[in-house]
């Protein structure tokens, strides 16, 4: 499987909407399409006005599998970019507990 970055700009009006979308995404990926797609992580983007977008990292069999997953989970897809390599300078920081 190839790694891809999926850009979803200003996709959700609130973090609560994003949480619901994340649940749908995990359900579809884990239960319906586990042979074709695997969600690795997402970075949430502040888009202004309270809306949020994401840059999602997935492993997938093809860009078409990503589009199918998005359709089933009711997720937008603005752009799909194949990842050529990974350079890790430091691991992702852990969020501060609230």
Buried (B, 14 or more C-beta within 10 A) or exposed (E): EBBBBBBBBBBBEEEEEBEEBBEBBEEBBEEBBEEBBBBEEBEBBEBEEEBBBBBBBBBBBBBEBBBBBBEBBEBBBEEBEEEEEEEEEEEEEEEEEE
